[in-house]
Amino acid sequence: MQGKLIMHDYIIEDMVRKLKPVLKDKARAQKILTRYWRDKMALVWDVEDVHRAANEREVALTEKEAIQVLETLHRQHNPQLGLRWEDLTAHIEAQVLGRKLTRREVHQFVERDKLTIQR
């Protein structure tokens, strides 16, 4: 697997996009990051993953709650076991986070893959 990119392209592109205001050469930055990640691996979870897990449980979270879930799971996960989707959903259920989705929101999630985020 030598020479293969282990970090997803879209994550590197997002890193470059976030750094764009301070970068002079976007293409060079992307090459540097691609080389950097060539021999490393990181699994990235984001708030969209948390909202998706919550919606699967027919619950809508706020952005703040989603960030708190990520922070808590980051602190508490077992590095030998990693973090699984079930860990997200179990934490959301155990903490009784969010509000229940309406029938319409459930339908939109199931039929159109539209996430509901509590405002």
C-alpha positions in Angstrom: 0.0 0.0 0.0 3.1 2.2 -0.2 2.4 5.5 -2.0 -1.4 5.2 -1.7 -3.3 8.0 -0.1 -4.8 6.9 3.2 -6.6 10.1 4.1 -9.7 10.7 2.0 -9.2 13.3 -0.8 -12.3 15.2 0.4 -10.8 15.7 3.8 -7.5 17.0 2.5 -9.5 19.4 0.2 -11.5 20.6 3.2 -8.3 21.2 5.1 -6.9 23.3 2.3 -10.3 25.1 2.0 -10.1 26.1 5.6 -6.5 27.2 5.3 -7.1 29.2 2.1 -7.2 32.6 3.7 -3.6 32.2 4.8 -2.3 30.1 1.9 -0.4 31.6 -1.0 -0.3 28.4 -3.1 -3.4 26.1 -2.7 -2.0 23.4 -5.1 1.3 23.2 -3.2 -0.5 23.0 0.1 -2.6 20.1 -1.2 0.5 18.3 -2.4 2.2 18.8 1.0 -0.9 17.4 2.8 -1.2 14.5 0.4 2.5 13.6 1.0 2.0 14.0 4.8 -1.0 11.6 4.9 0.7 9.0 2.7 2.0 7.0 5.6 -0.6 7.9 8.2 -4.2 7.1 8.9 -6.9 9.0 10.7 -10.6 8.3 10.8 -12.6 11.4 10.8 -16.1 11.8 12.4 -18.0 15.0 12.0 -21.2 16.6 13.2 -23.0 15.4 10.1 -22.3 11.8 11.2 -23.7 12.6 14.6 -26.9 14.2 13.1 -27.3 11.2 10.8 -27.0 8.8 13.8 -29.5 10.9 15.7 -32.0 11.0 12.8 -31.7 7.2 12.5 -33.0 7.1 16.1 -35.7 9.6 15.1 -34.1 12.4 17.1 -32.9 15.9 16.1 -29.9 17.4 17.8 -28.7 21.0 17.9 -25.2 21.8 16.5 -24.0 22.3 20.1 -25.3 18.8 21.2 -23.6 17.2 18.1 -20.3 18.8 19.0 -20.7 17.7 22.6 -21.3 14.1 21.4 -18.1 14.2 19.3 -16.1 15.7 22.2 -17.4 13.2 24.7 -16.8 10.2 22.5 -13.3 11.4 21.7 -12.5 11.6 25.4 -14.2 8.3 26.4 -13.6 5.9 23.5 -11.3 2.9 23.9 -8.5 3.3 21.4 -8.0 -0.5 21.2 -11.7 -0.9 20.0 -12.0 2.4 18.1 -15.3 4.2 17.6 -18.3 2.5 16.0 -21.6 3.8 14.7 -23.3 2.0 17.5 -21.3 4.0 20.0 -22.8 7.2 18.5 -26.3 6.0 18.6 -26.0 4.5 22.1 -24.5 7.7 23.5 -27.3 9.8 22.0 -29.9 7.4 23.4 -28.2 7.1 26.9 -27.9 10.9 27.2 -31.5 11.4 26.0 -30.3 14.2 23.7 -32.4 16.1 21.2 -36.1 16.2 20.4 -38.2 13.6 18.7 -38.5 13.9 14.9 -41.9 14.6 13.4 -43.5 12.1 11.0 -42.6 14.4 8.2 -39.0 14.7 9.2 -38.7 10.9 9.5 -40.2 10.6 6.0 -37.7 13.2 4.6 -34.8 11.4 6.2 -35.8 7.9 5.0 -37.1 8.9 1.6 -34.8 11.8 0.7 -31.8 11.4 3.0 -32.5 14.9 4.4 -31.0 15.5 7.8 -33.0 17.4 10.5 -30.9 19.6 12.7 -32.6 21.2 15.7 -32.2 25.0 15.7 
